[in-house]
Amino acid sequence: MLVSQQTVTIGPMETLTESRLLRLEETTTAGAQRYYKPDAIEEYYRDRWGDQVRRVFQVLGPILFFILQLGLDRMTGQLSQNQPQRARQLLQIMNGLGPFYIKIGQALSTRPDLVPPAYLEQLTQLQDNVPPFPNEEAFALITEELGQTPAEVYQTISAQPIASASLGQVYRGTLKTGEEVAIKVQRPELLPVVTLDLFLLRRSLAWAKGNFPKIFKSDVVAILDEFGTKLFEEMDYIQEGRNAERFAQLLKALPEIHVPRIYWDFTQRRVLTMEWIDGIKLTKVEAVREAGLDANQIIGVGVQSSLRQLMEYGFFHADPHPGNLMAMRDGRLAYLDFGMMSEVTPEQRYGLLEAVVHLVNRDFDALSRDYVKLGFLEPDTDLSLITPALQLVFGSALGASVADLNFKSITDKLSGVMYDLPFRVPAYYALIIRSLVTLEGIAINVNRDFKVLEVAYPYVANRFLTDESPELRRSLQELLFQDNRFRWNRLENLLKNAKGAREYTWERTLDQVLEFLFSERGETIRERMLEELFTPDDKGITGYERLSSLLNQSGSTPSLTTTLQRALPIATRVLARPEGRQLTQQLANRWFEQQAVRLLRRVLAGDVRN
């Protein structure tokens, strides 16, 4: 049956006995519900036809009716016209089918390779706040998990939950020692509900993929397994506590960020007790301002934090929605709910940095290759079809400066390309998109003119210039040289934007660049720059003149004094190296040759006039 958006049906498994629940946990999760094991779930449910049939009827009814309407739209030629209406219907269906399908819908909202753009927009509106379950069940679960009644564990606990979501609900309480805490309690018998839905959907997708392989561009079974893994982690509150502590350790270099403390004595798999955060949701802009806080600054901290998570630590918060980000009274930004976390490898981090820089510099050939390295395209994909599509999508958007780019508009345009071309979205990237789009949505709510890329690109540019990884050094070389010419405008763009980075200092950037330039890996750039310094461009400006301009960070034409002030520390660092002394000698020889040629031309010109 189709349930309204306000009501959520948990499913037929609510009548499972405790013994059956325990057997399921032992079968599927080695007794700890830590891991998603599709083979174990398959074995458990294979012969339980009663459970399967009941749930199939609940799910199949609204879905078949939806598919029938799509078929009628196609027959009548109204498929495109009715797409917005069908997208809204799908949203209602997902909300009505319970926790698993709410989570599925949220995951699909970041999968442009699987879902048409009109549906993506609707699925982002899926609500994760559902009616609470009774206190009696919550308190009984606390007793079962902690071995003591709530009255024995907590000095106080709120009479009603202060928040309720698809997987659990939260109470406010006080420990016997006086600390204020948030108490997160999982929905009763959530595990059998989720595992049954996973089992049925996985079997259906495997059948469909086997019988209609041309319909699916991506491995939908593997995508579902990745989703199942993340969902099981989210249902394990011990894992969430560990995530929080790891997150806090990684972000300790950012004093503007606060991560709540986990009280391990009162935390188990289905009950989590953590520090209560007295803060204001970032979406309540007026309340933030009335508290004397700068909402723009706090959002900026959130962007910088996300960049470090993605590009440095490789461990990031994948669900920074408004309920999970709080402005504290002292101006710090607090993160809540660490159930949905994800990781990216160093290779993926470098690939993302390269893709952003290539996008900003309109290098669409390199951007196409980036998508192959990042796993969006098969290695044998014909990029001659991809590059023009990317240029068509991003060409107009990139006519403006980085400050004018809107992250969501870029991802929206890219979604259409991914759906029409042989793209597949890696699981890690889907979560990154969800994280950044959500963060930008919060930022725009605070300040309509806020641009995430404007704040983020200085960090990216600085990393691109100073990171010592061989991958980025090689990519920097490819970026700066094209058609055997040094692209001074790209170097100027990187330096200009890097100055806005929090970590940027001229001296540090200079040291890193010189370190690379005089390394074995930088030999090619050294040799080419030597030629380019004395070669005029289309406007007659030599590389030497452009380099002199770069030494003056104000961007105006540098005076002789300014140039000497900037050149002195560079000369000191360069001459300290044998390679530097050799390069200096070569530069001096080339400079004297150039001056001699100019002098000879003037003399000859004078002779002609005489």
C-alpha positions in Angstrom: 0.0 0.0 0.0 1.1 3.6 -0.6 1.6 5.4 2.7 1.4 9.1 3.0 4.6 11.1 3.4 3.9 11.7 7.1 3.5 8.1 8.0 6.2 5.5 7.7 5.6 1.7 7.6 8.4 -0.1 9.3 7.4 -3.4 7.7 6.2 -6.9 8.4 9.1 -8.0 10.5 8.1 -6.1 13.6 6.5 -9.3 15.0 9.9 -11.2 14.9 10.7 -12.9 18.2 13.8 -12.0 20.1 15.3 -15.4 19.4 14.9 -15.0 15.7 16.4 -11.5 15.9 19.4 -12.9 17.7 19.8 -15.7 15.1 19.7 -13.2 12.3 22.4 -11.1 14.0 24.6 -14.1 14.5 24.1 -15.2 10.9 24.6 -11.8 9.3 27.1 -10.0 11.4 29.1 -12.4 13.5 27.2 -11.5 16.5 28.1 -7.8 16.4 26.2 -6.3 13.5 29.5 -4.7 12.4 29.6 -5.9 8.8 27.2 -6.3 5.9 27.4 -9.8 4.5 25.1 -10.4 1.5 25.8 -14.1 1.3 24.9 -14.6 5.0 21.7 -12.6 4.6 20.8 -14.6 1.4 21.3 -17.9 3.3 19.1 -16.7 6.2 16.1 -15.5 4.1 16.3 -18.0 1.2 13.6 -20.3 2.7 11.6 -17.8 4.7 8.9 -17.4 2.1 6.3 -15.9 4.4 8.5 -12.9 5.3 9.4 -12.4 1.6 5.9 -12.5 0.3 4.5 -10.1 2.9 7.2 -7.5 2.2 7.0 -8.0 -1.6 3.3 -7.1 -1.6 4.0 -4.1 0.5 6.7 -2.8 -1.8 5.5 -4.1 -5.1 2.1 -2.5 -5.1 3.1 1.2 -5.2 6.2 0.5 -7.4 4.2 -1.4 -10.0 1.6 1.3 -10.1 4.3 3.8 -10.6 5.9 1.8 -13.4 2.4 1.4 -15.0 2.0 5.2 -15.0 5.5 5.6 -16.6 4.4 3.2 -19.3 1.2 5.1 -20.1 3.3 8.3 -20.3 5.5 6.7 -22.8 2.6 5.4 -24.9 0.9 8.8 -24.9 4.1 10.7 -25.6 4.0 12.6 -22.3 7.0 11.1 -20.7 9.0 14.3 -20.6 6.0 16.5 -19.8 4.9 14.4 -16.8 8.5 13.7 -15.4 8.2 16.4 -12.6 4.9 14.9 -11.4 6.3 11.3 -11.5 9.4 12.5 -9.6 7.2 13.8 -6.8 5.2 10.5 -6.8 8.5 8.6 -6.4 9.4 10.8 -3.5 6.2 9.9 -1.7 6.7 6.2 -2.4 10.2 6.3 -0.9 9.0 8.1 2.2 6.2 5.6 2.6 8.1 2.4 2.3 10.2 2.9 5.5 13.8 3.5 6.7 15.6 1.4 4.1 13.9 3.1 1.1 14.3 6.5 2.6 18.0 5.8 2.8 17.9 4.3 -0.8 16.3 7.5 -2.1 18.8 9.7 -0.4 21.6 7.6 -1.9 20.0 7.8 -5.4 19.9 11.6 -5.1 23.6 11.6 -5.7 23.7 9.1 -8.6 23.3 11.0 -11.9 24.5 8.0 -13.8 21.4 6.0 -12.6 18.6 8.7 -12.1 17.4 11.4 -14.6 18.0 15.0 -13.4 14.3 15.7 -12.7 14.2 12.8 -10.2 17.5 13.8 -8.6 16.0 17.2 -7.6 13.0 15.6 -5.9 15.0 12.9 -4.1 17.2 15.4 -2.4 14.0 16.5 -0.5 13.6 13.1 1.1 12.8 13.6 4.8 14.7 11.7 7.4 12.5 12.9 10.3 9.7 10.4 10.9 7.3 9.8 13.8 9.0 8.6 17.0 8.5 5.1 18.4 7.1 4.8 22.0 9.2 5.6 25.0 8.5 2.2 26.5 10.3 0.5 23.6 13.2 3.0 23.7 13.7 2.6 27.4 13.5 -1.1 27.2 16.2 -1.1 24.6 18.4 1.1 26.8 18.0 -1.4 29.6 18.8 -4.3 27.3 21.9 -2.7 25.8 23.4 -1.0 28.9 22.3 -3.6 31.5 20.6 -0.9 33.6 17.4 1.0 33.5 17.5 4.6 32.2 16.9 5.8 35.8 19.9 3.9 37.0 22.2 5.2 34.2 21.0 8.8 33.8 20.1 11.4 36.4 17.6 12.9 34.0 16.2 12.0 30.6 13.7 14.0 28.6 10.0 12.9 28.6 9.9 12.7 24.8 12.5 12.4 22.1 13.9 15.8 20.9 14.5 14.4 17.4 13.4 11.3 15.4 14.8 9.9 12.2 14.5 6.8 10.1 17.0 4.7 12.1 16.6 6.0 15.6 15.6 8.9 17.9 17.4 11.2 20.4 16.7 12.1 24.0 18.4 14.8 26.1 19.6 13.8 29.5 22.1 14.2 32.3 24.6 11.7 33.7 24.9 11.0 37.4 28.1 13.0 37.3 26.3 16.0 36.0 27.3 16.1 32.3 24.6 17.0 29.8 24.3 14.3 27.1 22.4 13.4 24.0 21.1 9.8 24.1 20.6 8.1 20.7 18.4 5.0 20.7 18.0 2.8 17.6 14.5 1.8 16.3 13.5 -1.6 17.8 14.2 -4.6 15.4 15.6 -2.3 12.8 18.1 -4.9 11.7 15.6 -7.5 10.3 13.6 -4.7 8.6 16.7 -3.5 6.7 18.2 -6.9 6.0 14.9 -8.2 4.4 14.6 -5.1 2.2 18.3 -5.5 1.2 17.8 -9.1 0.4 14.8 -8.6 -1.8 16.2 -5.6 -3.7 19.5 -7.2 -4.2 17.9 -10.4 -5.7 15.7 -8.2 -7.9 18.6 -6.2 -9.2 20.7 -9.3 -9.9 17.9 -10.8 -11.9 17.3 -7.6 -13.9 20.9 -7.1 -14.6 21.3 -10.6 -15.8 18.3 -10.5 -18.1 18.5 -6.9 -19.3 22.3 -6.0 -19.3 22.0 -3.2 -21.8 19.7 -1.2 -19.5 22.3 -0.8 -16.7 25.5 1.2 -17.4 26.8 0.6 -13.8 27.1 -2.5 -11.7 23.9 -1.9 -9.7 24.4 -5.0 -7.4 27.9 -3.7 -6.4 26.4 -0.2 -5.8 23.8 -1.7 -3.6 26.4 -3.7 -1.7 28.4 -0.5 -1.1 25.2 1.1 0.2 24.5 -1.9 2.4 28.0 -1.7 3.9 27.5 2.0 4.8 24.0 1.4 6.1 25.3 -1.3 8.5 28.0 1.0 9.7 25.4 3.6 10.3 23.3 1.2 12.4 26.3 0.3 14.6 26.6 3.0 17.3 29.9 1.6 18.5 31.3 2.3 15.0 29.8 5.8 15.1 31.6 6.5 18.3 34.9 5.4 16.9 34.2 7.6 13.8 33.6 10.6 16.0 36.9 10.1 17.9 38.9 9.6 14.7 37.3 12.7 13.2 38.2 14.7 16.3 41.8 13.5 16.2 42.2 14.4 12.6 40.6 17.9 12.9 42.4 18.9 16.2 44.5 21.3 14.1 41.3 23.4 13.6 40.4 24.9 16.9 37.2 26.4 15.3 35.8 22.8 15.0 34.3 20.9 17.9 33.4 17.2 18.0 31.3 15.9 20.9 32.8 13.6 23.5 31.6 10.0 23.5 30.8 8.4 26.8 31.8 4.8 26.3 30.5 3.5 29.6 27.0 4.3 28.4 27.4 3.3 24.7 26.6 0.0 23.0 25.6 -1.1 19.5 22.1 0.3 19.7 22.5 3.1 22.3 25.0 6.0 22.0 25.6 8.6 24.7 27.5 11.6 23.7 28.2 15.2 24.9 25.2 17.5 24.5 25.9 20.5 22.3 24.3 23.8 23.2 24.2 25.4 19.8 22.1 26.9 17.0 21.3 25.3 13.7 23.1 27.2 10.9 19.9 27.5 9.0 18.5 29.8 11.8 20.4 32.8 10.5 18.7 35.4 12.7 19.2 33.3 15.9 22.9 33.0 15.0 23.2 36.8 14.5 21.3 37.5 17.7 23.9 35.4 19.5 26.6 37.8 18.3 28.1 35.2 15.8 29.2 35.7 12.3 27.4 33.1 10.2 29.5 33.7 7.1 32.7 33.0 9.1 31.3 29.8 10.5 30.3 28.6 7.1 33.7 29.4 5.8 35.2 27.3 8.6 32.9 24.5 7.5 34.2 24.7 3.9 37.8 24.7 5.0 37.1 21.8 7.3 35.5 19.8 4.4 38.5 20.5 2.2 40.9 19.2 4.8 38.7 16.1 5.3 38.6 15.4 1.6 42.1 16.5 0.4 44.3 15.8 3.4 42.9 13.3 5.7 40.8 11.2 3.3 38.1 10.6 6.0 35.1 12.8 5.7 31.7 13.5 7.1 29.3 12.5 4.4 26.1 13.9 5.8 26.5 17.6 6.9 22.8 18.4 6.7 21.4 21.3 8.8 20.7 19.1 11.8 24.3 17.9 11.9 26.0 21.3 12.0 25.6 23.6 14.9 27.0 27.1 15.7 28.2 27.0 19.3 27.8 30.0 21.6 31.6 30.6 21.6 31.7 30.7 17.7 32.9 27.2 17.1 31.3 24.9 14.5 30.1 21.6 16.0 29.6 18.4 13.9 27.0 15.9 15.1 26.1 12.4 13.9 29.0 10.4 12.7 27.1 7.4 11.3 27.7 8.3 7.7 31.4 8.7 7.1 33.5 7.8 4.1 37.1 7.6 2.9 39.0 8.5 -0.2 42.4 7.1 -1.2 45.4 9.4 -1.8 45.1 8.6 -5.6 41.5 9.7 -5.5 42.4 12.9 -3.6 45.0 13.8 -6.1 42.7 13.1 -8.9 40.0 15.4 -7.5 42.6 18.2 -7.1 43.7 17.8 -10.7 40.1 17.7 -11.9 39.2 21.0 -10.2 42.3 22.8 -11.5 41.8 21.5 -15.0 38.1 22.6 -14.9 39.0 26.1 -13.8 41.7 26.3 -16.5 39.2 25.0 -19.2 41.6 22.1 -20.0 38.8 19.7 -21.1 41.1 17.1 -22.7 42.9 16.7 -19.3 39.5 16.8 -17.5 38.3 13.9 -19.7 41.4 11.9 -18.7 40.8 12.8 -15.0 37.4 11.1 -15.2 39.1 7.9 -16.4 41.6 8.0 -13.5 38.9 8.7 -11.0 36.9 5.7 -12.2 34.0 7.5 -13.9 34.9 6.1 -17.3 36.3 2.8 -18.5 39.9 3.0 -19.7 38.9 2.2 -23.2 36.2 4.9 -23.4 36.4 7.0 -26.6 37.3 10.4 -25.1 36.6 12.2 -28.4 32.9 12.0 -27.4 33.5 13.0 -23.8 35.7 16.1 -24.3 33.2 18.1 -26.5 30.3 17.2 -24.1 32.3 18.5 -21.1 33.2 21.7 -23.1 29.5 22.2 -24.0 28.4 21.7 -20.3 31.1 23.8 -18.7 32.0 26.3 -21.4 29.4 28.9 -20.5 29.7 28.4 -16.8 33.5 29.0 -16.9 33.1 32.3 -18.7 33.0 33.9 -15.3 35.7 33.9 -12.6 36.0 31.1 -10.0 34.1 33.4 -7.6 31.0 33.3 -9.8 30.8 29.5 -10.1 28.0 27.7 -8.3 28.9 24.2 -7.3 25.3 22.9 -7.5 24.8 24.4 -11.0 27.9 22.7 -12.2 26.9 19.3 -10.7 23.4 19.7 -12.2 24.7 20.3 -15.6 27.1 17.4 -15.3 24.3 15.1 -14.2 22.7 15.3 -17.6 25.9 14.4 -19.3 26.5 11.5 -17.0 23.1 10.1 -17.6 23.4 10.3 -21.4 27.0 9.2 -21.8 28.8 6.0 -20.5 29.6 7.5 -17.0 29.4 5.6 -13.8 29.7 7.3 -10.5 32.0 5.7 -7.9 30.5 5.3 -4.5 33.1 7.6 -2.8 32.3 10.4 -5.3 28.5 10.1 -4.7 29.1 10.8 -1.0 31.4 13.7 -1.8 28.8 15.3 -4.0 26.2 14.8 -1.3 28.4 16.4 1.3 29.4 19.4 -0.8 26.0 20.1 -2.3 24.4 19.9 1.2 27.1 22.2 2.6 26.6 24.7 -0.2 22.8 24.6 0.3 23.4 25.6 4.0 25.8 28.3 3.0 23.4 29.8 0.5 20.7 29.8 3.1 23.0 31.8 5.3 24.2 34.1 2.5 22.6 34.0 -0.9 25.9 35.2 -2.5 28.1 32.6 -0.8 30.1 30.6 -3.3 31.7 27.4 -2.1 34.2 27.3 -5.0 35.3 30.8 -4.3 36.3 29.8 -0.8 37.6 26.4 -1.8 39.7 27.1 -4.9 42.5 29.0 -3.1 43.1 25.9 -1.0 43.1 23.7 -4.1 45.5 26.1 -5.9 47.9 26.2 -2.9 47.9 22.4 -2.6 48.5 22.1 -6.3 51.5 24.4 -6.1 53.1 23.0 -2.9 52.1 19.3 -2.5 55.2 17.1 -2.9 53.4 14.0 -4.3 54.8 12.8 -7.7 51.2 12.7 -9.1 50.6 16.4 -8.5 54.1 17.4 -9.6 53.6 15.6 -12.9 50.1 17.2 -13.3 51.5 20.6 -12.5 54.1 20.2 -15.3 51.3 19.1 -17.7 49.2 22.1 -16.7 51.9 24.7 -17.2 53.2 23.4 -20.6 51.0 23.0 -23.6 52.1 22.7 -27.2 55.7 23.1 -26.0 54.9 26.6 -24.6 55.0 27.7 -21.0 51.5 28.9 -19.9 52.3 31.9 -17.8 48.6 32.8 -17.4 48.0 29.4 -15.7 50.9 30.0 -13.2 49.6 33.5 -12.6 46.1 32.1 -12.0 47.4 29.5 -9.5 49.5 32.0 -7.6 46.7 34.6 -7.5 44.2 32.1 -6.1 46.6 30.4 -3.8 47.1 33.7 -1.9 43.6 33.4 -0.5 44.4 30.0 1.1 44.6 29.9 4.9 47.9 28.0 4.7 49.5 30.2 2.1 52.7 32.1 2.7 54.9 33.4 -0.1 58.0 31.9 1.5 56.5 28.4 1.9 55.2 28.4 -1.7 58.5 29.6 -2.9 60.4 26.9 -1.0 58.1 24.2 -2.3 58.3 25.4 -5.9 62.1 25.7 -5.9 62.4 22.3 -4.2 60.5 20.8 -7.1 62.1 23.0 -9.8 65.6 21.8 -8.8 64.7 18.2 -8.3 65.2 15.5 -10.9 61.4 15.6 -11.6 61.6 19.4 -12.3 64.4 19.1 -14.9 62.0 19.4 -17.9 60.3 22.5 -16.5 63.8 24.0 -15.7 64.9 23.6 -19.3 61.7 24.8 -20.9 61.4 27.8 -18.6 64.9 28.8 -19.6 63.7 29.1 -23.2 60.4 30.7 -22.3 61.9 33.5 -20.1 63.3 35.2 -23.2 60.6 34.3 -25.7 57.9 37.0 -26.2 54.2 35.9 -26.3 51.6 37.1 -28.8 51.5 40.4 -27.1 55.3 40.8 -27.2 55.7 40.2 -23.4 58.6 38.0 -22.4 58.5 35.4 -19.7 61.1 37.5 -17.8 58.7 40.5 -17.7 55.8 38.2 -16.5 58.0 36.7 -13.8 59.0 40.1 -12.6 55.3 40.9 -12.3 54.6 37.7 -10.4 57.3 38.8 -7.8 55.0 41.7 -6.9 52.0 40.2 -5.1 49.9 43.3 -5.5 49.5 42.5 -9.2 50.5 46.0 -10.4 53.7 46.7 -12.4 56.6 46.3 -9.9 59.1 48.9 -9.2 62.8 48.1 -9.4 63.1 48.2 -5.6 60.1 45.8 -5.2 61.5 43.5 -7.8 64.9 43.4 -6.1 63.3 42.8 -2.7 61.4 39.9 -4.1 64.3 38.6 -6.1 66.9 38.6 -3.3 65.5 35.7 -1.3 64.9 33.8 -4.5 68.5 34.4 -5.6 69.8 33.3 -2.2 67.8 30.0 -2.3 68.7 29.4 -5.9 72.5 30.0 -5.5 72.6 27.6 -2.6 72.1 24.7 -5.0 74.5 23.5 -7.7 71.6 23.2 -10.1 70.6 26.7 -9.2 74.1 28.1 -9.8 74.2 26.3 -13.2 70.7 27.7 -14.1 71.8 31.2 -13.0 74.8 31.1 -15.2 72.7 29.9 -18.2 70.2 32.7 -17.5 72.9 35.3 -17.3 74.4 34.1 -20.6 71.0 34.2 -22.3 70.3 37.7 -20.9 73.7 39.1 -22.1 73.1 37.5 -25.5 69.7 39.2 -25.7 71.1 42.5 -24.6 73.9 42.3 -27.1 71.4 41.5 -29.9 69.3 44.5 -28.9 72.3 46.8 -28.8 73.5 45.6 -32.2 70.0 46.2 -33.7 70.1 49.8 -32.3 73.5 50.4 -33.7 72.5 49.0 -37.1 69.4 51.1 -37.1 71.5 54.2 -36.3 73.8 53.4 -39.1 70.9 53.2 -41.5 69.6 56.6 -40.3 73.0 58.1 -40.8 
